[in-house]
């Protein structure tokens, strides 16, 4: 049996949409944008869980001088329960950063402070989502969770990440698949 992921089953650039019965408090009613999925595991960022932390407070904590007053109240997201002290910026490609990983031609993930400084000075990408921590799965773990009906998955859409109001992202992500997720019973999969 091969450990390689069939390209048709690769969830990079997909949404993982928590089923209503997913009780894990880290993922209840969340949408996770999948940044990487390979034979060793998977990594993503929760895109609908704002923290009680704004960009202005993050700039203060990092001792970054801010020149853009209109972004101070943008929320920082709880990207997941792994490495919650580490920052991640999901953004449209723009600029050269110390630690960036291309995901698609339209999206990159940057893990270096230089992009945060550029955003503070109005020199960063126009569209971005800043998160602390990430969601991670070891080899075979995500596949097992999918098999147990913990998640729906489908292709991601940048408009949901960057333009859709936070409280609408869970329903909107499922709607891409033709699913009205709030109407799904919590008892799915139970006899």
Contact map, one row per residue, 1 for C-alpha under 8 A:
11100000000000000000000000000000000000000000000000000000000000000000000000000000000000000000000000000000000000000000000000000000000000000000000000000000000000000000000000000000000000000000000
11110000000000000000000000000000000000000000000000000000000000000000000000000000000000000000000000000000000000000000000000000000000000000000000000000000000000000000000000000000000000000000000
11111000000000000000000000000000000000100000000000000000000000000000000000000000000000000000000000000000000000000000000000000000000000000000000000000000000000000000000000000000000000000000000
01111100000000000000000000000000000001100000000000000000000000000000000000000000000000000000000000000000000000000000000000000000000000000000000000000000000000000000000000000000000000000000000
00111110110000000000000000000000000001100000000000000000000000000000000000000000000000000000000000000000000000000000000000000000000000000000000000000000000000000000000000000000000000000000000
00011111110000000000000000000000000000000000000000000000000000000000000000000000000000000000000000000000000000000000000000000000000000000000000000000000000000000000000000000000000000000000000
00001111110000000000000000000000000000000000000000000000000000000000000000000000000000000000000000000000000000000000000000000000000000000000000000000000000000000000000000000000000000000000000
00000111110000000000000000000000000000000000000000000000000000000000000000000000000000000000000000000000000000000000000000000000000000000000000000000000000000000000000000000000000000000000000
00001111111000000000000000000000000000000000000000000000000000000000000000000000000000000000000000000000000000000000000000000000000000000000000000000000000000000000000000000000000000000000000
00001111111100000000000000000000000011000000000000000000000000000000000000000000000000000000000000000000000000000000000000000000000000000000000000000000000000000000000000000000000000000000000
00000000111111100000000000000000010110000000000000000000000000000000000000000000000000000000000000000000000000000000000000000000000000000000000000000000111000000000000000000000000000000000000
00000000011111000000000000000000011110000000000000000000000000000000000000000000000000000000000000000010000000000000000000000000000000000000000000000000000000000000000000000000000000000000000
00000000001111100000000000000000111100000000000000000000000000000000000000000000000000000000000000000011000000000000000000000000000000000000000000000000001100000000000000000000000000000000000
00000000001111110000000000000000110000000000000000000000000000000000000000000000000000000000000000000000000000000000000000000000000000000000000000000000111100000000000000000000000000000000000
00000000001011111000000000000011110000000000000000000000000000000000000000000000000000000000000000000000000000000000000000000000000000000000000000000000111100000000000000001000000000000000000
00000000000001111100000000000011110000000000000000000000000000000000000000000000000000000000000000000000000000000000000000000000000000000000000000000011110000000000000000000000000000000000000
00000000000000111110000000001111000000000000000000000000000000000000000000000000000000000000000000000000000000000000000000000000000000000000000000000011100000000000000001001100000000000000000
00000000000000011111010000111110000000000000000000000000000000000000000000000000000000000000000000000000000000000000000000000000000000000000000000000111000000000000000000000000000000000000000
00000000000000001111110000011000000000000000000000000000000000000000000000000000000000000000000000000000000000000000000000000000000000000000000000001111000000000000000000000000000010000000000
00000000000000000111111000011000000000000000000000000000000000000000000000000000000000000000000000000000000000000000000000000000000000000000000000000000000000000000000000000000000011011100000
00000000000000000011111000000000000000000000000000000000000000000000000000000000000000000000000000000000000000000000000000000000000000000000000000000100000000000000000000000000000000001111000
00000000000000000111111100111000000000000000000000000000000000000000000000000000000000000000000000000000000000000000000000000000000000000000000000000110000000000000000000000000000000000000000
00000000000000000001111110110000000000000000000000000000000000000000000000000000000000000000000000000000000000000000000000000000000000000000000000000000000000000000000000000000000000000000000
00000000000000000000011111110000000000000000000000000000000000000000000000000000000000000000000000000000000000000000000000000000000000000000000000000000000000000000000000000000000000000000000
00000000000000000000001111110000000000000000000000000000000000000000000000000000000000000000000000000000000000000000000000000000000000000000000000000000000000000000000000000000000000000000000
00000000000000000000000111110000000000000000000000000000000000000000000000000001100000000000000000000000000000000000000000000000000000000000000000000000000000000000000000000000000000000000000
00000000000000000100011111111110000000000000000000000000000000000000000000000000000000000000000000000000000000000000000000000000000000000000000000000000000000000000000000000000000000000000000
00000000000000000111011111111100000000000000000000000000000000000000000000000000000000000000000000000000000000000000000000000000000000000000000000000000000000000000000000000000000000000000000
00000000000000001111010000111110000000000000000000000000000000000000000000000000000000000000000000000000000000000000000000000000000000000000000000000000000000000000000001000000000000000000000
00000000000000001100000000111111000000000000011110000000000000000000000000000000000000000000000000000000000000000000000000000000000000000000000000000000000000000000000001000000000000000000000
00000000000000111100000000101111100000000000011100000000000000000000000000000000000000000000000000000000000000000000000000000000000000000000000000000000000000000000000011001000000000000000000
00000000000000111000000000000111110000000001111100000000000000000000000000000000000000000000000000000000000000000000000000000000000000100000000000000000000000000000000000000000000000000000000
00000000000011110000000000000011111000000001111000000000000000000000000000000000000000000000000000000000000000000000000000000000000000000000000000000000000100000000000000000000000000000000000
00000000001111110000000000000001111110000111100000000000000000000000000000000000000000000000000000000000000000000000000000000000000000000000000000000000000000000000000000000000000000000000000
00000000000110000000000000000000111110000111100000000000000000000000000000000000000000000000000000000010000010000000000000000000000000000000000000000000000000000000000000000000000000000000000
00000000001110000000000000000000011111000111000000000000000000000000000000000000000000000000000000000010000000000000000000000000000000000000000000000000000000000000000000000000000000000000000
00000000011100000000000000000000011111111110000000000000000000000000000000000000000000000000000000000000000000000000000000000000000000000000000000000000000000000000000000000000000000000000000
00011000010000000000000000000000000111111100000000000000000000000000000000000000000000000000000000000000000000000000000000000000000000000000000000000000000000000000000000000000000000000000000
00111000000000000000000000000000000011111000000000000000000000000000000000000000000000000000000000000000000000000000000000000000000000000011000000000000000000000000000000000000000000000000000
00000000000000000000000000000000000011111100000000000000000000000000000000000000000000000000000000000000000000000000000000000000000000000111000000000000000000000000000000000000000000000000000
00000000000000000000000000000000000011111110000000000000000000000000000000000000000000000000000000000000000000000000000000000000000000011111110000000000000000000000000000000000000000000000000
00000000000000000000000000000000011111011111000000000000000000000000000000000000000000000000000000000000000000000000000000000000000000011110010000000000000000000000000000000000000000000000000
00000000000000000000000000000000011110001111100000000000000000000000000000000000000000000000000000000000000000000000000000000000000001111000000000000000000000000000000000000000000000000000000
00000000000000000000000000000001111100000111110000000000000000000000000000000011000000000000000000000000000000000000000000000000000001110000000000000000000000000000000000000000000000000000000
00000000000000000000000000000001111000000011111000000000000000000000000000000011000000000000000000000000000000000000000000000000001011100000000000000000000000000000000000000000000000000000000
00000000000000000000000000000111100000000001111110000000000000000000000000001111000000000000000000000000000000000000000000000000000001100000000000000000000000000000000000000000000000000000000
00000000000000000000000000000111100000000000111111000000000000000000000000001110000000000000000000000000000000000000000000000000100000000000000000000000000000001000010010000000000000000000000
00000000000000000000000000000111000000000000011111000000000000000000000000001000000000000000000000000000000000000000000000000000000000000000000000000000000000000000011011000000000000000000000
00000000000000000000000000000100000000000000011111100000000000000000000000001110000000000000000000000000000000000000000000000000000000000000000000000000000000000000010000000000000000000000000
00000000000000000000000000000000000000000000001111111000000000000000000000111100000000000000000000000000000000000000000000000000000000000000000000000000000000000000010000000000000000000000000
00000000000000000000000000000000000000000000000011111100000000000000000000111100000000000000000000000000000000000000000000000000000000000000000000000000000000000000000000000000000000000000000
00000000000000000000000000000000000000000000000001111100000000000000000000110000000000000000000000000000000000000000000000000000000000000000000000000000000000000000000000000000000000000000000
00000000000000000000000000000000000000000000000001111110110000000000000000110000000000000000000000000000000000000000000000000000000000000000000000000000000000000000000000000000000000000000000
00000000000000000000000000000000000000000000000000111111110000000000000111110000000000000000000000000000000000000000000000000000000000000000000000000000000000000000000000000000000000000000000
00000000000000000000000000000000000000000000000000001111111000000000001111110000000000000000000000000000000000000000000000000000000000000000000000000000000000000000000000000000000000000000000
00000000000000000000000000000000000000000000000000000111111100000100001111000000000000000000000000000000000000000000000000000000000000000000000000000000000000000000000000000000000000000000000
00000000000000000000000000000000000000000000000000001111111110000000000100000000000000000000000000000000000000000000000000000000000000000000000000000000000000000000000000000000000000000000000
00000000000000000000000000000000000000000000000000001111111111000000000000010000000000000000000000000000000000000000000000000000000000000000000000000000000000000000000000000000000000000000000
00000000000000000000000000000000000000000000000000000011111111111100000000000000000000000000000000000000000000000000000100000000000000000000000000000000000000000000000000000000000000000000000
00000000000000000000000000000000000000000000000000000001111111111000000000000000000000000000000000000000000000000000000000000000000000000000000000000000000000000000000000000000000000000000000
00000000000000000000000000000000000000000000000000000000111111110000000000000000000000000000000000000000000000000000000000000000000000000000000000000000000000000000000000000000000000000000000
00000000000000000000000000000000000000000000000000000000011111110000000000000000000000000000000000000000000000000000000000000000000000000000000000000000000000000000000000000000000000000000000
00000000000000000000000000000000000000000000000000000000001111111000000000000000000000000000000000000000000000000000000000000000000000000000000000000000000000000000000000000000000000000000000
00000000000000000000000000000000000000000000000000000000001111111100000000000000000000000000000000000000000000000000100100000000000000000000000000000000000000000000000000000000000000000000000
00000000000000000000000000000000000000000000000000000000001100111110000000000000000000000000000000000000000000000000000110000000000000000000000000000000000000000000000000000000000000000000000
00000000000000000000000000000000000000000000000000000001001000011111100000000000000000000000000000000000000000000000000110000000000000000000000000000000000000000000000000000000000000000000000
00000000000000000000000000000000000000000000000000000000000000001111100000000000000000000000000000000000000000000000000111000000000000000000000000000000000000000000000000000000000000000000000
00000000000000000000000000000000000000000000000000000000000000000111111100000000000000000000000000000000000000000000000111000000000000000000000000000000000000000000000000000000000000000000000
00000000000000000000000000000000000000000000000000000000000000000111111100000000000000000000000000000000000000000000000000000000000000000000000000000000000000000000000000000000000000000000000
00000000000000000000000000000000000000000000000000000000000000000001111110000000000000000000000000000000000000000000000000000000000000000000000000000000000000000000000000000000000000000000000
00000000000000000000000000000000000000000000000000000011000000000001111111000000000000000000000000000000000000000000000000000000000000000000000000000000000000000000000000000000000000000000000
00000000000000000000000000000000000000000000000000000111100000000001111111000000000000000000000000000000000000000000000000000000000000000000000000000000000000000000000000000000000000000000000
00000000000000000000000000000000000000000000000000000111000000000000011111100000000000000000000000000000000000000000000000000000000000000000000000000000000000000000000000000000000000000000000
00000000000000000000000000000000000000000000000000000111000000000000001111110000000000000000000000000000000000000000000000000000000000000000000000000000000000000000000000000000000000000000000
00000000000000000000000000000000000000000000000001111110000000000000000011111000000000000000000000000000000000000000000000000000010000000000000000000000000000000000000000000000000000000000000
00000000000000000000000000000000000000000000000001111110010000000000000001111100000000000000000000000000000000000000000000000000111100000000000000000000000000000000000000000000000000000000000
00000000000000000000000000000000000000000000011111100000000000000000000000111110000000000000000000000000000000000000000000000000111100000000000000000000000000000000000000000000000000000000000
00000000000000000000000000000000000000000000011011100000000000000000000000011111100100000000000000000000000000000000000000000000001111000000000000000000000000000000000000000000000000000000000
00000000000000000000000000000000000000000001111010000000000000000000000000001111100100000000000000000000000000000000000000000000001111100000000000000000000000000000000000000000000000000000000
00000000000000000000000001000000000000000001110000000000000000000000000000000111110100000000000000000000000000000000000000000000000111110000000000000000000000000000000000000000000000000000000
00000000000000000000000001000000000000000000000000000000000000000000000000000111111100000000000000000000000000000000000000000000000011100000000000000000000000000000000000000000000000000000000
00000000000000000000000000000000000000000000000000000000000000000000000000000001111100000000000000000000000000000000000000000000000011110000000000000000000000000000000000000000000000000000000
00000000000000000000000000000000000000000000000000000000000000000000000000000000111111000000000000000000000000000000000000000000000111000000000000000000000000000000000000000000000000000000000
00000000000000000000000000000000000000000000000000000000000000000000000000000111111111100000000000000000000000000000000000000000000111000000000000000000000000000000000000000000000000000000000
00000000000000000000000000000000000000000000000000000000000000000000000000000000001111100000000000000000000000000000000000000000000110000000000000000000000000000000000000000000000000000000000
00000000000000000000000000000000000000000000000000000000000000000000000000000000001111110000000000000000000000100000000000000000000110000000000000000000000000000000000000000000000000000000000
00000000000000000000000000000000000000000000000000000000000000000000000000000000000111111000000000000000000000110000000000000000011110000000000000000000000000000000000000000000000000000000000
00000000000000000000000000000000000000000000000000000000000000000000000000000000000001111100000000000000000011110000000000000000011111000000000000000000000000000000000000000000000000000000000
00000000000000000000000000000000000000000000000000000000000000000000000000000000000000111110000000000000000011100010000000000001111000000000000000000000000000000000000000000000000000000000000
00000000000000000000000000000000000000000000000000000000000000000000000000000000000000011111000000000000001111000000000000000001110000000000000000000000000000000000000000000000000000000000000
00000000000000000000000000000000000000000000000000000000000000000000000000000000000000001111100000000000001111000000000000001011100000000000000000000000000000000000000000000000000000000000000
00000000000000000000000000000000000000000000000000000000000000000000000000000000000000000111110000000000011100000000000000001111000000000000000000000000000000000000000000000000000000000000000
00000000000000000000000000000000000000000000000000000000000000000000000000000000000000000011111000000100111100000000000000001000000000000000000000000000000000000000000000000000000000000000000
00000000000000000000000000000000000000000000000000000000000000000000000000000000000000000001111100000000000000000000000000011000000000000000000000000000000000000000000000000000000000000000000
00000000000000000000000000000000000000000000000000000000000000000000000000000000000000000000111110000000000000000000000000011000000000000000000000000000000000000000000000000000000000000000000
00000000000000000000000000000000000000000000000000000000000000000000000000000000000000000000011111000000000000000000000000000000000000000000000000000000000000000000000000000000000000000000000
00000000000000000000000000000000000000000000000000000000000000000000000000000000000000000000001111110000000001010110000000000000000000000000000000000000000000000000000000000000000000000000000
00000000000000000000000000000000000000000000000000000000000000000000000000000000000000000000000111110000000001110100000000000000000000000000000000000000000000000000000000000000000000000000000
00000000000000000000000000000000000000000000000000000000000000000000000000000000000000000000000011111000000001110000000000000000000000000000000000000000000000000000000000000000000000000000000
00000000000000000000000000000000000000000000000000000000000000000000000000000000000000000000000011111100000111110000000000000000000000000000000000000000000000000000000000000000000000000000000
00000000000000000000000000000000000000000000000000000000000000000000000000000000000000000000000000111110000111000000000000000000000000000000000000000000000000000000000000000000000000000000000
00000000000000000000000000000000000000000000000000000000000000000000000000000000000000000000100000011111101110000000000000000000000000000000000000000000000000000000000000000000000000000000000
00000000000110000000000000000000001100000000000000000000000000000000000000000000000000000000000000001111111110000000000000000000000000000000000000000000000000000000000000000000000000000000000
00000000000010000000000000000000000000000000000000000000000000000000000000000000000000000000000000000111111100000000000000000000000000000000000000000000000000000000000000000000000000000000000
00000000000000000000000000000000000000000000000000000000000000000000000000000000000000000000100000000111111100000000000000000000000000000000000000000000000000000000000000000000000000000000000
00000000000000000000000000000000000000000000000000000000000000000000000000000000000000000001100000000011111100000000000000000000000000000000000000000000000000000000000000000000000000000000000
00000000000000000000000000000000000000000000000000000000000000000000000000000000000000000111100000000111111110000000000000000000000000000000000000000000000000000000000000000000000000000000000
00000000000000000000000000000000000000000000000000000000000000000000000000000000000000000111100000011111111111000000000000000000000000000000000000000000000000000000000000000000000000000000000
00000000000000000000000000000000001000000000000000000000000000000000000000000000000000011110000000011110001111100000000000000000000000000000000000000000000000000000000000000000000000000000000
00000000000000000000000000000000000000000000000000000000000000000000000000000000000000011110000011111000000111110010000000000000000000000000000000000000000000000000000000000000000000000000000
00000000000000000000000000000000000000000000000000000000000000000000000000000000000001111000000001110000000011111000000000000000000000000000000000000000000000000000000000000000000000000000000
00000000000000000000000000000000000000000000000000000000000000000000000000000000000000110000000011110000000001111111000000000000000000000000000000000000000000000000000000000000000000000000000
00000000000000000000000000000000000000000000000000000000000000000000000000000000000000000000000000000000000000111111100000000000000000000000000000000000000000000000000000000000000000000000000
00000000000000000000000000000000000000000000000000000000000000000000000000000000000000000000000011000000000000011111110000000000000000000000000000000000000000000000000000000000000000000000000
00000000000000000000000000000000000000000000000000000000000000000000000000000000000000001000000010000000000001011111111000010000000000000000000000000000000000000000000000000000000000000000000
00000000000000000000000000000000000000000000000000000000000000000000000000000000000000000000000000000000000000011111111100010000000000000000000000000000000000000000000000000000000000000000000
00000000000000000000000000000000000000000000000000000000000000010000000000000000000000000000000000000000000000001111111110000000000000000000000000000000000000000000000000000000000000000000000
00000000000000000000000000000000000000000000000000000000000000000000000000000000000000000000000000000000000000000111111111110000000000000000000000000000000000000000000000000000000000000000000
00000000000000000000000000000000000000000000000000000000000000000000000000000000000000000000000000000000000000000011111111111000000000000000000000000000000000000000000000000000000000000000000
00000000000000000000000000000000000000000000000000000000001000011111000000000000000000000000000000000000000000000001111111110000000000000000000000000000000000000000000000000000000000000000000
00000000000000000000000000000000000000000000000000000000000000001111000000000000000000000000000000000000000000000000111111110000000000000000000000000000000000000000000000000000000000000000000
00000000000000000000000000000000000000000000000000000000000000000011000000000000000000000000000000000000000000000000011111110000000000000000000000000000000000000000000000000000000000000000000
00000000000000000000000000000000000000000000000000000000000000000000000000000000000000000000000000000000000000000000011111111000000000000000000000000000000000000000000000000000000000000000000
00000000000000000000000000000000000000000000000000000000000000000000000000000000000000000000011000000000000000000011011111111100000000000000000000000000000000000000000000000000000000000000000
00000000000000000000000000000000000000000000000000000000000000000000000000000000000000000011111000000000000000000000001000111111000000000000000000000000000000000000000000000000000000000000000
00000000000000000000000000000000000000000000000000000000000000000000000000000000000000000001000000000000000000000000000000011111000000000000000000000000000000000000000000000000000000000000000
00000000000000000000000000000000000000000000000000000000000000000000000000000000000000000011000000000000000000000000000000001111100000000000000000000000000000000100000000000000000000000000000
00000000000000000000000000000000000000000000000000000000000000000000000000000000000000001111000000000000000000000000000000001111110000000000000000000000000000000100000000000000000000000000000
00000000000000000000000000000000000000000000001000000000000000000000000000011000000000001110000000000000000000000000000000000011111000000000000000000000000000001100000000000000000000000000000
00000000000000000000000000000000000000000000000000000000000000000000000000111000000000111100000000000000000000000000000000000001111100000000000000000000000000000000000000000000000000000000000
00000000000000000000000000000000000000000000100000000000000000000000000000011110000000111000000000000000000000000000000000000000111111000000000000000000000000000000000000000000000000000000000
00000000000000000000000000000000000000000000000000000000000000000000000000011111001111110000000000000000000000000000000000000000011111000000000000000000000000000000000000000000000000000000000
00000000000000000000000000000000000000000000100000000000000000000000000000000111111111110000000000000000000000000000000000000000001111100000000000000000000000000000000000000000000000000000000
00000000000000000000000000000000000000000011110000000000000000000000000000000111111100010000000000000000000000000000000000000000001111110000000000000000000000000000000000000000000000000000000
00000000000000000000000000000001000000000011110000000000000000000000000000000011110000000000000000000000000000000000000000000000000011111000000000000000000000000000000000000000000000000000000
00000000000000000000000000000000000000001111000000000000000000000000000000000001010000000000000000000000000000000000000000000000000001111100000000000000000000000000000000000000000000000000000
00000000000000000000000000000000000000001110000000000000000000000000000000000000000000000000000000000000000000000000000000000000000000111111110000000000000000000000000000000000000000000000000
00000000000000000000000000000000000000011100000000000000000000000000000000000000000000000000000000000000000000000000000000000000000000011111110000000000000000000000000000000000000000000000000
00000000000000000000000000000000000000111100000000000000000000000000000000000000000000000000000000000000000000000000000000000000000000001111110000000000000000000000000000000000000000000000000
00000000000000000000000000000000000000111000000000000000000000000000000000000000000000000000000000000000000000000000000000000000000000001111111100000000000000000000000000000000000000000000000
00000000000000000000000000000000000000001000000000000000000000000000000000000000000000000000000000000000000000000000000000000000000000001111111110000000000000000000000000000000000000000000000
00000000000000000000000000000000000000001100000000000000000000000000000000000000000000000000000000000000000000000000000000000000000000001111111111000000000000000000000000000000000000000000000
00000000000000000000000000000000000000000000000000000000000000000000000000000000000000000000000000000000000000000000000000000000000000000001111111100000000000000000000000000000000000000000000
00000000000000000000000000000000000000000000000000000000000000000000000000000000000000000000000000000000000000000000000000000000000000000001111111110000000000000000000000000000000000000000000
00000000000000000000000000000000000000000000000000000000000000000000000000000000000000000000000000000000000000000000000000000000000000000000111111111110000000000000000000000000000000000000000
00000000000000000000000000000000000000000000000000000000000000000000000000000000000000000000000000000000000000000000000000000000000000000000011111111111000000000000000000000000000000000000000
00000000000000000000000000000000000000000000000000000000000000000000000000000000000000000000000000000000000000000000000000000000000000000000001111111100000000000000000000000000000000000000000
00000000000000000000000000000000000000000000000000000000000000000000000000000000000000000000000000000000000000000000000000000000000000000000000111111100000000000000000000000000000000000000000
00000000000000000010000000000000000000000000000000000000000000000000000000000000000000000000000000000000000000000000000000000000000000000000000011111111000000000000000000000000000000000000100
00000000000000000110110000000000000000000000000000000000000000000000000000000000000000000000000000000000000000000000000000000000000000000000000011111111000000000000000000000000000000000000000
00000000000000011110010000000000000000000000000000000000000000000000000000000000000000000000000000000000000000000000000000000000000000000000000011001111100000000000000000000000000000000000000
00000000000000011110000000000000000000000000000000000000000000000000000000000000000000000000000000000000000000000000000000000000000000000000000001001111110000000000000000000100000000000000000
00000000001001111000000000000000000000000000000000000000000000000000000000000000000000000000000000000000000000000000000000000000000000000000000000000011111000000000000000000000000000000000000
00000000001001110000000000000000000000000000000000000000000000000000000000000000000000000000000000000000000000000000000000000000000000000000000000000001111100000000000000000001100000000000000
00000000001011100000000000000000000000000000000000000000000000000000000000000000000000000000000000000000000000000000000000000000000000000000000000000000111110000000000000000000000000000000000
00000000000011100000000000000000100000000000000000000000000000000000000000000000000000000000000000000000000000000000000000000000000000000000000000000000011111010000000000001000000000000000000
00000000000000000000000000000000000000000000000000000000000000000000000000000000000000000000000000000000000000000000000000000000000000000000000000000000001111111000000000000000000000000000000
00000000000000000000000000000000000000000000000000000000000000000000000000000000000000000000000000000000000000000000000000000000000000000000000000000000000111111110000000000000000000000000000
00000000000000000000000000000000000000000000000000000000000000000000000000000000000000000000000000000000000000000000000000000000000000000000000000000000000011111111000000000000000000000000000
00000000000000000000000000000000000000000000000000000000000000000000000000000000000000000000000000000000000000000000000000000000000000000000000000000000000111111111000010011000000000000000000
00000000000000000000000000000000000000000000001000000000000000000000000000000000000000000000000000000000000000000000000000000000100000000000000000000000000011111111000010000000000000000000000
00000000000000000000000000000000000000000000000000000000000000000000000000000000000000000000000000000000000000000000000000000011100000000000000000000000000001111111000000000000000000000000000
00000000000000000000000000000000000000000000000000000000000000000000000000000000000000000000000000000000000000000000000000000000000000000000000000000000000001111111100000000000000000000000000
00000000000000000000000000000000000000000000000000000000000000000000000000000000000000000000000000000000000000000000000000000000000000000000000000000000000000111111110110000000000000000000000
00000000000000000000000000000000000000000000000000000000000000000000000000000000000000000000000000000000000000000000000000000000000000000000000000000000000000000011111110000000000000000000000
00000000000000000000000000000000000000000000001111000000000000000000000000000000000000000000000000000000000000000000000000000000000000000000000000000000000000000001111110000000000000000000000
00000000000000000000000000000000000000000000000100000000000000000000000000000000000000000000000000000000000000000000000000000000000000000000000000000000000000000000111111000000000000000000000
00000000000000000000000000000000000000000000000000000000000000000000000000000000000000000000000000000000000000000000000000000000000000000000000000000000000000000001111111110000000000000000000
00000000000000000000000000000010000000000000001100000000000000000000000000000000000000000000000000000000000000000000000000000000000000000000000000000000000000011001111111111000000000000000000
00000000000000001000000000001110000000000000000100000000000000000000000000000000000000000000000000000000000000000000000000000000000000000000000000000000000000000000001111111100000000000000000
00000000000000000000000000000000000000000000000000000000000000000000000000000000000000000000000000000000000000000000000000000000000000000000000000000000000000000000000111111110000111000000000
00000000000000000000000000000000000000000000000000000000000000000000000000000000000000000000000000000000000000000000000000000000000000000000000000000000000000010000000111111111000000000000000
00000000000000101000000000000010000000000000000000000000000000000000000000000000000000000000000000000000000000000000000000000000000000000000000000000000000100010000000011111111100000000000000
00000000000000001000000000000000000000000000000000000000000000000000000000000000000000000000000000000000000000000000000000000000000000000000000000000001000000000000000001111111111110000000000
00000000000000000000000000000000000000000000000000000000000000000000000000000000000000000000000000000000000000000000000000000000000000000000000000000000000000000000000000111111111110000000000
00000000000000000000000000000000000000000000000000000000000000000000000000000000000000000000000000000000000000000000000000000000000000000000000000000000010000000000000000011111111000000000000
00000000000000000000000000000000000000000000000000000000000000000000000000000000000000000000000000000000000000000000000000000000000000000000000000000000010000000000000000001111111000000000000
00000000000000000000000000000000000000000000000000000000000000000000000000000000000000000000000000000000000000000000000000000000000000000000000000000000000000000000000000000111111100000000000
00000000000000000000000000000000000000000000000000000000000000000000000000000000000000000000000000000000000000000000000000000000000000000000000000000000000000000000000000000111111110000000000
00000000000000000000000000000000000000000000000000000000000000000000000000000000000000000000000000000000000000000000000000000000000000000000000000000000000000000000000000100110011111110000000
00000000000000000011000000000000000000000000000000000000000000000000000000000000000000000000000000000000000000000000000000000000000000000000000000000000000000000000000000100110001111110000000
00000000000000000001000000000000000000000000000000000000000000000000000000000000000000000000000000000000000000000000000000000000000000000000000000000000000000000000000000100000000111110000000
00000000000000000000000000000000000000000000000000000000000000000000000000000000000000000000000000000000000000000000000000000000000000000000000000000000000000000000000000000000000111111000000
00000000000000000001000000000000000000000000000000000000000000000000000000000000000000000000000000000000000000000000000000000000000000000000000000000000000000000000000000000000000111111101000
00000000000000000001100000000000000000000000000000000000000000000000000000000000000000000000000000000000000000000000000000000000000000000000000000000000000000000000000000000000000000111111000
00000000000000000001100000000000000000000000000000000000000000000000000000000000000000000000000000000000000000000000000000000000000000000000000000000000000000000000000000000000000000011111000
00000000000000000000100000000000000000000000000000000000000000000000000000000000000000000000000000000000000000000000000000000000000000000000000000000000000000000000000000000000000000001111110
00000000000000000000100000000000000000000000000000000000000000000000000000000000000000000000000000000000000000000000000000000000000000000000000000000000000000000000000000000000000000011111110
00000000000000000000000000000000000000000000000000000000000000000000000000000000000000000000000000000000000000000000000000000000000000000000000000001000000000000000000000000000000000000011111
00000000000000000000000000000000000000000000000000000000000000000000000000000000000000000000000000000000000000000000000000000000000000000000000000000000000000000000000000000000000000000011111
00000000000000000000000000000000000000000000000000000000000000000000000000000000000000000000000000000000000000000000000000000000000000000000000000000000000000000000000000000000000000000000111
